Every structure is written in C-alpha cells, then in structure tokens.
Amino acid sequence: MVSLFLKMLLGALTVLVIALLSKSRSFFIAGLVPLFPTFALIAHFIVGTSRTAADLQATALFGLWSLAPYAAYLLAVYYGSVRYSLPATLIGATVAWAIVAGILLIGWSRFHAAT
C-alpha cells in the first residue's frame, strides 16, 4: 500500500512540475519532464533482478525501438498543432502512436523472437 501511495505521489509531483514549467518562460522544458526514465528504472530493476543480463539487454534494445512511436506522436502534434484543433491534434497523434506501436510490436515479435 505504501508503494502504491509513493507511485501516486510521484505521478502527482510530475504533473505539478509539468504545470509549473508550462507557465514559465522555459515552457518547452515541460516536454522533457515526462521523458525522465522513472518507469524505465523500475522496469529495468525488475527485469535485471528477475531475469538474465541478456533479457535486460533485450529490454533496453526494445526501449530504444520504442522511441519510434513517441517520435510519431511528436511529429503528429508538431504538424497538427497549426492545422487542427487541439483535441483533433491530440487524438490524431495518439492514433499515430498506436499505429507505430502496433507495427513495432508485430515486427519485434516476428524478428526478435527468431534470433
């Protein structure tokens, strides 16, 4: 229960930092905050303590490939922000993320599992 509370507190703190930065002169830094590897640290610790080093290496490699869906999301926001309403932009960007994430998952399961 304490662990769940700490995770909730960390999430709330992250949202607060993003909100404060978005109102500052350095508003663009708000885009960096969600990229702090909080969950990656947790995932890598769990995989690293419960599986082999090769499995941790595979997890890190998949993490690198997982930047592609995020890049698709950011590109859709970048281009959509001046062409569409905010809700349409964010929905479109989320759909772009989902499509690229699906392609990544299919490709990873087909090609990485074969190695």
Secondary structure, DSSP 8 states (H G I E B T S, - for coil): -HHHHHHHHHHHHHHHHHHHHHTSTTGGGGGTGGGS-HHHHHHHHHHHHHS-HHHHHHHHHHHHHTHHHHHHHHHHHHHHTTTS-HHHHHHHHHHHHHHHHHHHHHHHHHHTTT-
